[in-house]
Amino acid sequence: MADKVKHHDFVEVDYTGKLTDGTIFDTTIEDVARKNNFFSEKQKFGSIVICVGEQQILPGLDAGLVGKEIGQEFTITLTPENAFGKRDIKNLKIVPVSTFKQHKMDPYPGLQIDVDGQMGTVMRISGGRVTVNFNHPLAGKEIVYDVKVHRKLTDTKEKIVAFLNTSLKVPLNNINVELTEESANVSLPINFPEQLNDVIGKKLAELTGLKEVKLRKAEDKAKKS
């Protein structure tokens, strides 16, 4: 019987996201990005490892992986509610042109702006007022993902490294894991707040079945030796 993806499995996946008209907007596959003219040297392409249920990818896509067969290709279709949300008129804001001038900006349709961490797009300019759309660009659209689950991870070290890389963007080659039967000591190149280290350590212990996972900056380990 084929092995299927379960909640909290660590799996290696590739995916390509597209609109119902076939327009591709996201992919983990470099060749697909190149063929669809959105390849960037700044963006890293390649299969990713996620822990299912931890919403390390779009929540609707994450949930759609459960029950799928390992090694198989399949398609997941997401309604707007399960993708980037419905278009909400409340996310259309009127901003005075003078506000843009104060920030030495000349607004024009299509201009993307960041207001307190929220991304918006200028829609139109009329009578000294600028209409800015703070809905996600794909809000209100049905989304289709072509997905392949390559394998399920079984190695505890690999799970820990993958989780830290995916969730915190810590480079893979900068994570050192010392593993015993019941615990793990993890050395990182970044000094996260102690409270965050504790939260992540408890989460990793829960996901890997270890009794304890401790995180610390690599140089702290050197000082103690």
C-alpha positions as CSV (number, residue, x, y, z in Angstrom):
1,M,0.0,0.0,0.0
2,A,1.4,3.4,-1.0
3,D,2.6,5.6,1.8
4,K,0.5,8.8,2.3
5,V,1.3,12.2,3.7
6,K,0.1,12.7,7.3
7,H,-0.1,15.6,9.6
8,H,3.4,16.6,11.0
9,D,5.2,14.5,8.4
10,F,8.4,16.2,7.1
11,V,8.2,16.0,3.3
12,E,10.3,17.2,0.3
13,V,8.1,18.9,-2.3
14,D,8.1,20.8,-5.6
15,Y,5.2,22.9,-6.6
16,T,4.0,25.4,-9.3
17,G,1.2,27.8,-8.6
18,K,-0.9,29.1,-11.4
19,L,-4.2,30.9,-12.1
20,T,-7.1,29.0,-13.7
21,D,-6.1,30.6,-17.1
22,G,-2.7,28.9,-16.8
23,T,-0.7,32.0,-15.8
24,I,2.1,30.8,-13.5
25,F,2.9,33.1,-10.6
26,D,5.1,30.9,-8.3
27,T,7.3,27.8,-8.6
28,T,10.1,26.0,-6.9
29,I,11.4,24.8,-10.2
30,E,14.1,26.9,-12.0
31,D,13.3,25.7,-15.5
32,V,9.6,26.6,-15.1
33,A,10.6,30.1,-13.8
34,R,12.9,30.6,-16.7
35,K,10.3,29.5,-19.3
36,N,7.7,31.9,-17.8
37,N,10.0,34.9,-17.5
38,F,10.1,35.4,-13.8
39,F,13.5,33.8,-13.0
40,S,15.6,35.9,-10.7
41,E,19.2,35.3,-9.6
42,K,18.2,36.6,-6.2
43,Q,15.6,33.9,-5.7
44,K,16.6,30.4,-4.7
45,F,14.9,27.6,-6.6
46,G,14.7,23.9,-5.7
47,S,12.7,21.4,-3.8
48,I,11.7,22.5,-0.3
49,V,11.2,20.5,2.9
50,I,8.2,21.4,5.0
51,C,6.5,20.0,8.1
52,V,2.9,19.4,7.1
53,G,0.5,21.3,9.4
54,E,3.0,23.9,10.4
55,Q,1.9,26.3,7.6
56,Q,5.4,26.9,6.3
57,I,3.7,27.3,2.9
58,L,0.3,28.7,2.0
59,P,-2.1,27.2,4.5
60,G,-4.6,25.9,1.9
61,L,-1.7,24.2,0.0
62,D,-0.3,22.8,3.3
63,A,-3.7,21.3,4.3
64,G,-4.1,19.9,0.8
65,L,-1.0,17.7,1.1
66,V,-2.6,15.5,3.8
67,G,-3.6,12.1,2.3
68,K,-1.6,12.5,-0.9
69,E,0.7,9.7,-2.0
70,I,4.5,10.0,-1.5
71,G,6.2,10.1,-4.9
72,Q,3.1,11.1,-6.9
73,E,2.3,14.2,-8.8
74,F,-1.1,15.8,-8.2
75,T,-3.1,19.0,-8.5
76,I,-4.6,21.0,-5.6
77,T,-7.2,23.7,-6.4
78,L,-7.8,26.4,-3.8
79,T,-10.8,28.7,-3.5
80,P,-10.0,32.4,-2.8
81,E,-10.8,31.8,0.9
82,N,-8.2,29.0,1.1
83,A,-5.7,30.9,-1.0
84,F,-5.1,34.7,-0.8
85,G,-8.5,35.7,0.5
86,K,-11.5,37.4,-1.0
87,R,-11.2,41.0,-2.3
88,D,-12.3,43.3,0.5
89,I,-13.5,46.8,-0.2
90,K,-12.2,47.8,3.2
91,N,-8.7,47.3,1.9
92,L,-9.2,50.1,-0.6
93,K,-7.8,53.3,1.0
94,I,-7.9,56.9,-0.1
95,V,-4.5,58.7,0.5
96,P,-3.9,62.4,-0.1
97,V,-1.4,63.1,-2.9
98,S,0.3,65.4,-0.3
99,T,1.2,62.4,1.8
100,F,3.2,60.9,-1.1
101,K,4.8,64.3,-1.7
102,Q,5.9,64.4,1.9
103,H,7.8,61.2,1.3
104,K,9.2,62.5,-2.0
105,M,7.1,60.1,-4.1
106,D,5.2,60.7,-7.3
107,P,2.2,58.3,-7.3
108,Y,1.2,56.6,-10.5
109,P,-1.1,53.6,-11.2
110,G,0.7,50.3,-10.5
111,L,3.2,51.8,-8.0
112,Q,3.7,49.5,-5.1
113,I,4.1,51.0,-1.6
114,D,4.8,49.7,1.9
115,V,2.7,51.3,4.6
116,D,3.6,50.1,8.1
117,G,4.6,46.7,6.7
118,Q,1.4,46.4,4.5
119,M,1.9,46.2,0.8
120,G,-0.4,48.2,-1.4
121,T,-0.8,49.1,-5.1
122,V,-1.8,52.5,-6.4
123,M,-5.0,52.1,-8.5
124,R,-5.9,55.6,-9.6
125,I,-5.3,59.3,-9.0
126,S,-8.1,61.8,-9.0
127,G,-8.6,65.3,-7.6
128,G,-5.6,65.2,-5.3
129,R,-6.6,61.8,-3.9
130,V,-4.9,58.5,-4.5
131,T,-6.8,55.1,-4.3
132,V,-4.5,52.4,-2.9
133,N,-5.5,48.7,-3.0
134,F,-4.1,46.8,0.0
135,N,-5.7,43.5,-1.0
136,H,-3.2,40.8,-2.0
137,P,-2.7,40.9,-5.8
138,L,-4.2,37.4,-6.1
139,A,-7.1,38.1,-3.7
140,G,-10.4,36.8,-5.0
141,K,-8.8,34.4,-7.5
142,E,-9.0,30.6,-7.6
143,I,-5.5,29.1,-7.5
144,V,-4.2,25.8,-8.9
145,Y,-1.0,24.1,-7.6
146,D,0.8,21.3,-9.4
147,V,2.6,19.4,-6.7
148,K,5.0,16.5,-6.3
149,V,5.9,15.0,-3.0
150,H,9.4,13.4,-3.6
151,R,9.9,11.8,-0.2
152,K,9.2,11.7,3.5
153,L,12.1,12.5,5.8
154,T,12.9,10.0,8.6
155,D,16.3,11.3,9.8
156,T,15.9,13.4,12.9
157,K,18.9,15.7,12.2
158,E,17.6,16.3,8.7
159,K,14.2,17.3,10.1
160,I,15.7,19.7,12.6
161,V,17.9,21.4,10.0
162,A,15.0,21.6,7.5
163,F,12.6,23.1,10.0
164,L,15.1,25.8,10.9
165,N,16.0,26.5,7.3
166,T,12.4,26.8,6.2
167,S,10.9,28.6,9.2
168,L,13.8,30.9,10.1
169,K,15.8,31.0,6.9
170,V,19.0,29.8,8.6
171,P,21.4,28.6,6.0
172,L,21.6,24.8,5.9
173,N,25.4,24.6,6.2
174,N,25.4,26.9,9.2
175,I,23.2,24.6,11.4
176,N,25.1,22.0,13.5
177,V,23.1,19.3,15.3
178,E,24.5,17.0,18.0
179,L,22.0,14.3,18.6
180,T,21.6,11.7,21.4
181,E,18.9,9.2,21.9
182,E,16.6,11.6,23.7
183,S,17.8,15.1,23.0
184,A,19.6,17.4,20.6
185,N,21.9,20.4,20.9
186,V,21.7,22.8,18.0
187,S,24.3,25.4,17.2
188,L,23.3,28.4,15.0
189,P,25.1,31.3,13.5
190,I,22.4,33.7,14.8
191,N,21.8,34.7,18.4
192,F,18.0,34.5,18.7
193,P,16.3,35.8,21.9
194,E,16.3,33.2,24.6
195,Q,12.5,33.1,24.7
196,L,12.4,32.4,21.0
197,N,15.0,29.6,21.4
198,D,12.8,28.0,24.0
199,V,9.7,28.2,21.9
200,I,11.5,26.7,18.8
201,G,13.2,24.1,20.9
202,K,9.9,22.9,22.4
203,K,8.3,22.8,18.9
204,L,11.2,20.8,17.5
205,A,11.0,18.4,20.4
206,E,7.2,17.9,19.8
207,L,7.7,17.4,16.0
208,T,10.7,15.0,16.3
209,G,9.7,13.0,19.4
210,L,12.8,14.0,21.4
211,K,12.5,14.9,25.0
212,E,14.6,18.1,24.6
213,V,16.0,20.3,21.9
214,K,18.3,23.2,22.9
215,L,19.3,26.0,20.6
216,R,22.3,28.3,21.1
217,K,24.7,30.5,19.1
218,A,27.7,28.6,17.7
219,E,30.2,30.8,19.5
220,D,28.6,30.1,22.8
221,K,29.4,26.5,22.5
222,A,33.0,27.3,21.7
223,K,33.3,29.5,24.9
224,K,32.0,26.6,27.0
225,S,34.5,24.1,25.7
